[in-house]
Amino acid sequence: MNLRPALFSFSLFFLLVCYPQSVQPCSMYKVTVGGKTLVGCNEDTWRTTSRIWFENAKEPHEFGAIFTGSRQVSLKQFAPQSGMNEAGLTFSRLAAYYPQQDTKGKQKKRIINEVEYLVAILHQCATIEEVKEFVEQYDHSFFIEDVFIYLDSTGKYLVVEPYNLIEGNNPYYVLSNFCPSITDNEQARKLERFRNGEDFLQDHQPDSSLSFCRALSDTMHVCRNRNGDGTLLTSIWDTKSRSVNLYFYHNFDTTVQFNLAEELQKGDHILNTADLFPRNLEFDRLIEYKTPFNTPLLRVLLALVGGALPLVALIFLLVSVLDRNLANLNRVLVIAAIVDVFLALYFFVLATNINVFYFDAPYRHFSSNLISAASFIPFLLLLSAVPVLLLSAGFIRKAKRRTWIKSLLVANNFVYLTAIFGFAYWGLYTIF
């Protein structure tokens, strides 16, 4: 028996599953009225590690800055998601798609550390022109899955895509998870966050008050029915007063305000955003909700079992072909082998698509019909588990030998039952 292909698939599955991947959709807007600019940012993510931190200038000609973010990249570092400096320069980061392009031959600096790069812009730049000069030095394809927008205190803005820079000075602007250079308005309006923000600005007389921007942020926020998850942190930046109002976990009844100058006087420091607000029961539920993306042990088990299933399926098929004395057992082995292959594929989907655990079931992927179709595999498992369990029980009870096949079947059936329990816990059977 040549096990090399199965062992290779096991190793590949393990590496892909254990490599953390996530998607972070967000939205933002800016409103400039009467010489005052406010910038609103909604960070939509399932992380529970939201932070806000303050950094003083390191050099005499630099600026102190405030940042928010939730993705931890090292023991003491978080990736900036939005922020503002003492000059009123503000930025927001949003997930977006841009097709890969060849950058060979373009003599630009490489971005080595995303945190150091993003922090440096706010420490060193005061205007959009300075940001543009800074960004143009670097190969921004490092951020192939991101689009950035920088806004200065005058209301001018610069959209930074992986390969393009777009300047603007419109008094109102809305951006979500797309690159404007390759996305027309009709396509952009398919995104609910963007559509809600654009419609709100069209239906209301915009002003630069906190109450107006809070209502606009509320209109663009996300709160999904399945787990109550969605917008983790809303920040509204006042580029004139150099202050920020925070709203935690799509609750707009309570706000916490920080003045940048006052906070910088306290020295560099970082705060856990959740600790700044009253207890939020929906956020408590998010913390308690276990997935392979927030529980390393689950990710490892998913990799081990998912990598082993193709190998078990191969063994079952070989035994069913080579051993004709197994009679009715051949049927259960073939059925189990087919289910194992589908289940391994679905484990891969679960390990690489965090959205599956939060969006309504059956999950519909925005661009992959294959992933959408895979959302029905839990139902296939539920239907096939009954005959497999019954046939396996009959064989185990009657067969006098072949202990190793019995043991493998028992282990395989245990995987089925555990998977069904896990799928039920994650709400993958909730279709109404």
C-alpha positions as CSV (number, residue, x, y, z in Angstrom):
1,M,0.0,0.0,0.0
2,N,1.5,3.3,-1.1
3,L,0.7,5.8,1.7
4,R,2.8,8.7,0.4
5,P,-0.1,10.6,-1.2
6,A,-2.2,10.2,1.9
7,L,0.7,11.3,4.1
8,F,1.3,14.3,1.9
9,S,-2.3,15.4,2.1
10,F,-2.2,15.0,5.8
11,S,0.8,17.2,6.1
12,L,-0.6,19.8,3.7
13,F,-3.9,19.9,5.5
14,F,-2.2,20.3,8.9
15,L,-0.1,23.3,7.7
16,L,-3.0,25.1,6.0
17,V,-5.3,24.6,8.9
18,C,-2.8,25.7,11.5
19,Y,-1.9,28.8,9.5
20,P,-4.3,31.5,11.0
21,Q,-6.4,33.3,8.6
22,S,-9.1,35.8,9.2
23,V,-11.2,38.4,7.4
24,Q,-12.0,41.8,8.9
25,P,-14.7,43.8,7.1
26,C,-15.1,47.4,8.2
27,S,-16.6,50.7,7.1
28,M,-15.8,54.4,7.5
29,Y,-17.1,57.9,6.5
30,K,-16.0,61.5,6.8
31,V,-18.1,64.6,7.2
32,T,-16.7,68.2,6.7
33,V,-19.1,71.0,7.5
34,G,-18.1,74.6,8.5
35,G,-14.4,73.9,8.6
36,K,-14.8,71.0,11.0
37,T,-14.1,67.4,9.9
38,L,-15.3,64.3,11.8
39,V,-14.3,60.8,10.8
40,G,-16.2,57.7,11.8
41,C,-14.8,54.2,11.7
42,N,-16.6,50.9,12.4
43,E,-14.2,48.0,13.1
44,D,-16.3,44.8,12.3
45,T,-14.5,41.8,13.7
46,W,-14.9,38.8,16.0
47,R,-11.8,39.5,18.1
48,T,-12.1,40.1,21.8
49,T,-8.8,42.0,22.2
50,S,-9.8,45.5,21.3
51,R,-7.3,48.1,22.4
52,I,-6.7,51.8,22.4
53,W,-3.2,53.2,22.9
54,F,-1.3,56.5,23.0
55,E,2.3,57.1,21.7
56,N,4.3,60.3,22.3
57,A,6.5,61.7,19.6
58,K,10.0,60.1,19.5
59,E,11.7,63.0,17.8
60,P,11.3,66.8,18.2
61,H,9.7,67.2,14.7
62,E,7.3,64.3,15.1
63,F,3.7,64.1,16.4
64,G,2.2,62.1,19.2
65,A,-0.7,59.9,18.2
66,I,-3.6,57.7,19.3
67,F,-4.4,54.3,17.8
68,T,-7.1,51.6,18.0
69,G,-6.8,48.0,17.0
70,S,-7.6,44.5,18.0
71,R,-5.3,42.2,16.1
72,Q,-2.3,41.2,18.2
73,V,0.9,40.7,16.2
74,S,3.3,40.2,19.1
75,L,3.3,40.1,22.9
76,K,3.1,43.9,23.2
77,Q,2.0,45.0,19.8
78,F,-1.4,45.4,18.1
79,A,-1.9,46.3,14.4
80,P,-3.4,49.8,14.1
81,Q,-6.9,49.8,12.7
82,S,-7.5,53.6,12.9
83,G,-5.9,56.5,14.6
84,M,-5.2,60.3,14.7
85,N,-2.1,62.4,15.5
86,E,-1.6,65.9,17.1
87,A,-1.9,67.5,13.7
88,G,-5.4,66.1,13.2
89,L,-4.3,63.6,10.5
90,T,-6.6,60.5,10.8
91,F,-6.6,57.2,9.1
92,S,-8.8,54.1,8.8
93,R,-7.9,50.6,7.5
94,L,-10.4,48.3,5.7
95,A,-10.2,44.9,4.2
96,A,-10.5,44.9,0.4
97,Y,-9.7,42.9,-2.7
98,Y,-7.2,43.9,-5.4
99,P,-5.8,41.5,-8.0
100,Q,-2.1,40.8,-7.6
101,Q,0.1,42.8,-10.0
102,D,3.8,42.4,-11.0
103,T,5.8,45.1,-9.2
104,K,9.2,43.9,-10.5
105,G,11.3,46.8,-11.9
106,K,9.7,49.4,-9.6
107,Q,12.4,50.7,-7.3
108,K,10.5,51.1,-4.1
109,K,11.2,50.3,-0.5
110,R,9.9,47.1,1.0
111,I,7.6,47.2,4.0
112,I,9.0,44.9,6.6
113,N,6.9,45.6,9.7
114,E,3.3,46.7,9.2
115,V,3.1,48.2,12.7
116,E,6.2,50.3,12.4
117,Y,5.2,51.5,9.0
118,L,1.7,52.5,9.9
119,V,2.7,54.1,13.1
120,A,5.5,56.1,11.4
121,I,3.0,57.8,9.0
122,L,1.1,59.3,11.9
123,H,4.2,60.2,13.8
124,Q,5.8,61.9,10.8
125,C,3.0,63.4,8.6
126,A,0.6,66.2,9.1
127,T,-1.1,66.6,5.7
128,I,-2.3,64.5,2.9
129,E,0.5,65.8,0.7
130,E,3.0,64.5,3.3
131,V,1.3,61.1,3.5
132,K,1.4,60.8,-0.3
133,E,5.1,61.6,-0.4
134,F,5.7,59.1,2.4
135,V,3.6,56.3,0.9
136,E,5.0,56.7,-2.6
137,Q,8.4,55.6,-1.4
138,Y,7.1,52.1,-0.5
139,D,5.8,49.0,-2.3
140,H,2.3,49.0,-0.9
141,S,1.4,45.7,-2.4
142,F,2.5,44.4,1.0
143,F,-1.1,45.3,2.0
144,I,-2.7,43.4,-0.9
145,E,-5.8,42.7,1.1
146,D,-6.3,46.2,2.5
147,V,-7.3,49.7,1.5
148,F,-6.4,52.7,3.7
149,I,-7.8,56.2,3.8
150,Y,-6.0,59.2,5.3
151,L,-7.7,62.5,6.1
152,D,-6.2,65.7,7.4
153,S,-7.7,68.5,9.4
154,T,-8.8,70.4,6.3
155,G,-11.0,67.5,5.2
156,K,-8.9,66.4,2.3
157,Y,-8.3,62.7,2.0
158,L,-6.1,60.2,0.3
159,V,-7.2,56.6,-0.5
160,V,-4.2,54.2,-0.5
161,E,-4.7,51.0,-2.5
162,P,-2.1,48.4,-3.1
163,Y,-1.2,49.9,-6.4
164,N,-3.0,53.3,-6.6
165,L,-3.4,56.5,-4.8
166,I,-6.7,58.5,-5.0
167,E,-6.9,62.1,-3.7
168,G,-10.2,63.8,-2.9
169,N,-11.7,66.8,-1.1
170,N,-15.5,66.0,-1.1
171,P,-17.2,67.2,2.0
172,Y,-18.8,63.8,2.5
173,Y,-17.2,60.4,1.8
174,V,-18.1,56.8,2.6
175,L,-15.8,53.8,2.1
176,S,-16.2,50.1,2.9
177,N,-14.5,46.9,1.7
178,F,-13.6,47.8,-1.8
179,C,-10.9,49.6,-3.8
180,P,-12.5,52.6,-5.5
181,S,-10.2,52.4,-8.6
182,I,-11.7,49.1,-9.6
183,T,-15.2,49.3,-8.1
184,D,-18.0,51.4,-9.5
185,N,-20.8,52.8,-7.3
186,E,-23.2,50.1,-8.5
187,Q,-20.9,47.4,-7.3
188,A,-20.1,49.2,-4.1
189,R,-23.8,49.6,-3.2
190,K,-24.1,45.8,-3.0
191,L,-22.2,46.2,0.3
192,E,-24.8,46.9,2.9
193,R,-22.5,49.0,5.1
194,F,-21.6,51.3,2.2
195,R,-25.2,51.5,0.9
196,N,-26.6,52.4,4.4
197,G,-24.0,55.2,4.8
198,E,-24.5,56.7,1.4
199,D,-28.3,56.6,1.7
200,F,-28.1,58.2,5.2
201,L,-26.0,61.1,3.9
202,Q,-28.4,61.6,1.0
203,D,-31.5,61.5,3.2
204,H,-30.3,63.8,5.9
205,Q,-28.7,67.3,6.0
206,P,-25.1,66.5,7.1
207,D,-23.5,68.3,10.0
208,S,-20.4,67.9,12.0
209,S,-22.0,67.3,15.3
210,L,-21.3,64.2,17.4
211,S,-25.0,63.3,17.4
212,F,-25.2,63.2,13.6
213,C,-22.1,61.1,13.3
214,R,-23.3,58.7,16.0
215,A,-26.5,58.2,14.1
216,L,-24.5,57.6,10.9
217,S,-22.2,55.2,12.6
218,D,-25.2,53.4,14.0
219,T,-26.7,53.2,10.5
220,M,-23.5,51.6,9.2
221,H,-22.8,49.2,12.1
222,V,-23.4,45.4,12.0
223,C,-25.2,43.2,14.4
224,R,-25.8,39.7,13.0
225,N,-28.8,37.7,14.2
226,R,-27.0,34.4,14.7
227,N,-24.7,35.4,17.6
228,G,-25.3,39.0,18.0
229,D,-21.8,39.7,16.8
230,G,-20.7,42.4,14.4
231,T,-19.2,45.8,15.0
232,L,-16.6,45.5,17.8
233,L,-15.6,49.2,18.1
234,T,-16.9,52.4,16.7
235,S,-14.6,55.4,16.8
236,I,-15.6,59.0,15.9
237,W,-12.5,61.2,15.4
238,D,-12.8,65.0,15.8
239,T,-9.8,66.4,13.8
240,K,-10.4,69.9,15.2
241,S,-10.5,69.2,18.9
242,R,-8.1,66.2,18.5
243,S,-10.5,63.9,20.4
244,V,-12.1,60.6,19.9
245,N,-15.4,59.1,21.1
246,L,-15.6,55.4,21.4
247,Y,-18.7,53.1,21.3
248,F,-18.2,49.5,22.2
249,Y,-19.7,46.4,20.6
250,H,-22.5,48.2,18.6
251,N,-23.9,49.8,21.7
252,F,-24.4,53.5,21.0
253,D,-26.0,54.4,24.4
254,T,-22.6,54.8,26.1
255,T,-19.5,56.6,24.9
256,V,-16.0,57.2,26.3
257,Q,-14.1,60.3,25.1
258,F,-10.4,60.8,25.0
259,N,-8.5,64.0,24.4
260,L,-5.3,63.3,22.6
261,A,-3.2,66.1,24.3
262,E,-4.4,65.1,27.8
263,E,-3.7,61.4,27.3
264,L,-0.2,62.1,25.9
265,Q,0.7,63.9,29.0
266,K,0.2,60.6,30.9
267,G,3.0,59.1,28.8
268,D,2.8,56.1,26.4
269,H,0.0,53.7,27.6
270,I,-2.4,51.1,26.3
271,L,-6.0,50.4,27.5
272,N,-8.3,47.4,27.1
273,T,-11.3,48.9,25.4
274,A,-13.8,46.4,27.0
275,D,-12.7,47.6,30.5
276,L,-13.8,51.1,29.7
277,F,-17.5,50.3,29.3
278,P,-20.3,48.7,31.3
279,R,-20.7,44.9,31.0
280,N,-22.1,43.9,27.6
281,L,-23.9,40.5,27.6
282,E,-23.6,40.1,23.9
283,F,-19.8,40.6,24.2
284,D,-19.7,38.1,27.0
285,R,-21.3,35.6,24.7
286,L,-18.7,36.3,22.0
287,I,-15.9,35.7,24.5
288,E,-17.4,32.4,25.5
289,Y,-18.1,31.2,22.0
290,K,-15.3,28.8,21.0
291,T,-14.1,28.3,17.4
292,P,-10.8,27.1,15.9
293,F,-9.9,30.7,15.4
294,N,-9.9,31.6,19.1
295,T,-9.1,28.2,20.6
296,P,-5.7,26.8,19.5
297,L,-6.5,23.3,20.7
298,L,-9.6,23.2,18.5
299,R,-7.4,24.3,15.5
300,V,-4.8,21.5,16.2
301,L,-7.5,18.9,16.6
302,L,-9.2,20.0,13.4
303,A,-5.9,19.7,11.6
304,L,-5.1,16.3,13.0
305,V,-8.5,14.8,12.4
306,G,-9.0,16.5,9.0
307,G,-5.5,15.3,7.9
308,A,-6.2,11.8,9.0
309,L,-9.6,11.4,7.4
310,P,-8.3,11.0,3.8
311,L,-5.9,8.4,5.0
312,V,-8.7,6.5,6.7
313,A,-10.8,6.8,3.6
314,L,-8.0,5.3,1.5
315,I,-7.7,2.4,3.9
316,F,-11.4,1.7,3.9
317,L,-11.5,1.7,0.1
318,L,-8.5,-0.6,-0.3
319,V,-10.0,-3.0,2.3
320,S,-13.4,-3.1,0.5
321,V,-11.7,-3.8,-2.8
322,L,-9.1,-6.3,-1.6
323,D,-11.0,-8.3,1.0
324,R,-14.1,-9.9,-0.6
325,N,-14.9,-11.8,2.5
326,L,-16.3,-8.9,4.4
327,A,-19.7,-9.1,2.7
328,N,-22.0,-6.3,3.9
329,L,-19.1,-4.5,5.6
330,N,-17.9,-3.4,2.1
331,R,-21.0,-1.1,1.9
332,V,-20.3,0.7,5.2
333,L,-16.6,1.1,4.3
334,V,-17.4,2.7,1.0
335,I,-20.0,5.0,2.5
336,A,-17.7,5.9,5.3
337,A,-14.8,6.6,2.9
338,I,-17.0,9.0,0.9
339,V,-18.2,10.8,4.0
340,D,-14.6,11.0,5.3
341,V,-13.5,12.8,2.2
342,F,-16.3,15.3,2.3
343,L,-15.8,15.8,6.0
344,A,-12.1,16.5,5.5
345,L,-12.9,19.1,2.9
346,Y,-15.4,20.7,5.2
347,F,-12.9,20.8,8.0
348,F,-10.6,22.7,5.7
349,V,-13.4,25.2,5.0
350,L,-14.0,25.6,8.7
351,A,-10.3,26.2,9.3
352,T,-9.9,28.9,6.6
353,N,-13.2,30.7,6.7
354,I,-14.0,32.4,10.0
355,N,-17.3,33.8,8.6
356,V,-18.8,30.3,8.6
357,F,-19.0,30.4,12.4
358,Y,-20.9,33.7,12.5
359,F,-23.0,34.2,9.4
360,D,-26.4,32.5,8.9
361,A,-26.4,28.8,8.0
362,P,-26.1,27.5,5.4
363,Y,-23.2,29.9,4.8
364,R,-23.1,31.6,1.4
365,H,-19.6,32.7,0.4
366,F,-19.5,36.0,-1.5
367,S,-17.4,34.6,-4.4
368,S,-17.1,30.8,-4.1
369,N,-20.0,28.5,-5.0
370,L,-17.9,25.5,-3.9
371,I,-17.6,26.9,-0.3
372,S,-21.3,27.7,-0.4
373,A,-22.1,24.1,-1.4
374,A,-19.8,22.8,1.3
375,S,-22.2,24.3,3.8
376,F,-24.5,21.4,3.2
377,I,-21.9,18.8,4.3
378,P,-23.1,18.9,7.9
379,F,-26.5,17.7,6.7
380,L,-24.9,15.0,4.6
381,L,-23.0,13.8,7.7
382,L,-26.2,13.8,9.7
383,L,-28.1,11.7,7.1
384,S,-25.2,9.3,6.5
385,A,-24.2,8.8,10.1
386,V,-27.2,6.8,11.0
387,P,-26.8,4.0,8.4
388,V,-23.0,3.9,8.9
389,L,-23.4,3.6,12.7
390,L,-26.0,0.8,12.3
391,L,-24.0,-1.2,9.8
392,S,-20.8,-0.7,11.8
393,A,-22.6,-1.9,15.0
394,G,-23.8,-5.0,13.2
395,F,-20.3,-5.9,11.9
396,I,-18.6,-5.2,15.2
397,R,-21.2,-7.5,17.0
398,K,-21.0,-10.4,14.5
399,A,-17.4,-10.4,13.2
400,K,-15.0,-12.6,15.2
401,R,-11.8,-11.2,13.7
402,R,-10.4,-8.1,12.0
403,T,-10.0,-6.3,15.3
404,W,-8.1,-3.5,13.6
405,I,-10.9,-2.7,11.3
406,K,-13.4,-2.7,14.1
407,S,-11.2,-0.3,16.1
408,L,-10.8,2.0,13.0
409,L,-14.6,2.0,12.5
410,V,-15.3,2.8,16.1
411,A,-12.8,5.7,16.0
412,N,-14.3,6.9,12.7
413,N,-17.8,6.8,14.1
414,F,-16.6,8.7,17.2
415,V,-15.4,11.4,14.8
416,Y,-18.8,11.6,13.2
417,L,-20.6,12.0,16.5
418,T,-18.1,14.6,17.7
419,A,-18.4,16.5,14.5
420,I,-22.2,16.5,14.6
421,F,-22.1,17.8,18.2
422,G,-19.6,20.5,17.1
423,F,-21.7,21.5,14.1
424,A,-24.8,21.8,16.3
425,Y,-22.9,24.0,18.8
426,W,-21.7,26.3,16.0
427,G,-25.2,26.6,14.7
428,L,-24.5,25.0,11.3
429,Y,-27.8,23.1,11.4
430,T,-29.8,26.3,12.0
431,I,-31.4,27.0,8.7
432,F,-34.4,29.1,9.7
